[in-house]
Amino acid sequence: PEPGCGGYALRTFTSAAAAEAAGFAVTHETPCGTCSGLGDLAAYMERADMTSPVRQCAAQGAVLGEGRGVACLEGLGLSRACAETWFANSRHTRQRCGRVCLRAWVERWPNNGPDGSLNACLQCDEDASGPVFKAAAGRTRRNSGLLSAIHRPGAEVAHVTHAYWARCAPG
């Protein structure tokens, strides 16, 4: 695209410098995937806590069927492809981490322990489902530079500046 507000196109580059040299704005630090669109970024930016509403959508899908779960995720502002990726992630996590995650939900465990570690459910999700989710989704909150209700060490959160409006200013 031309510099400015000419449009939005998804493209994976070898580096941020290469993207910027080609006139692109970097919106996350990993290859593009099903959640790389600006609408998905907007959904991520709108909610500091995606964990709670996604958990509710996953529960709906588990009880009422995948279509209901995906529709719920789309209701959070996610694109269809991104919502399907989130739902597949939740299904896999339920299969691999269901027992510990049910306990965490019933007992209302905080996302992080006093030392900053993830609770056992989130750690299980991170280990069992995280790698495939990250590869399929492309965009995550962390690689988009967004903080969330799950506290992460600073080194795990990308340094991405979301100031696209500056590119759109006249003159």
C-alpha positions, 0 to 999 in steps of 0.5 A: 500500500501507499504510505498514509491511509491507502488501505490495509493488507496482510503481509508477512515480512522478515523484519519490522524494518523490511515492513516499514521500508515497504510502506507497511505498519507493523501490527504484530511481531510474528507471521500473519494468521487467522487473527491478523486483521485490524478488526481482530486487533480492535477486538483485542484492544477493546478488552483488557480481559479476553480470558473471561469472555472467551471462557464463557463462549467456550462453555457455550460451545461445549454445551450448545455446539461449536456453532454457538461457541464460534458465534459468541466469539464473533460477538466479541468482535473477532473475525470468523476465522479468528473465532474458529481458531479461538474455539479450536484452542478452547476445545483442545485446552478442554481436552488436555486441561479440563480437570484443572481448568474446571477447578480453577473456574469453580474456585475462582483462581486468579490468573497469576500467583503472587510470584507472577506465575500463571495459574495451573490452568493457564499454564496447561493451556500455554503448554498444551495449546499455546504453540498451535494457537500462536502459529494459526492465529498469527496475532496474539495480545502479547505479540501485538504489544497489548497488556492483558488481565494475564500478567506477563513479564515485560520481555514476553510482550512485544514493543509495537506502537499502534499509532496508525492515525499518525500515518493518516494525518493530512499533509 
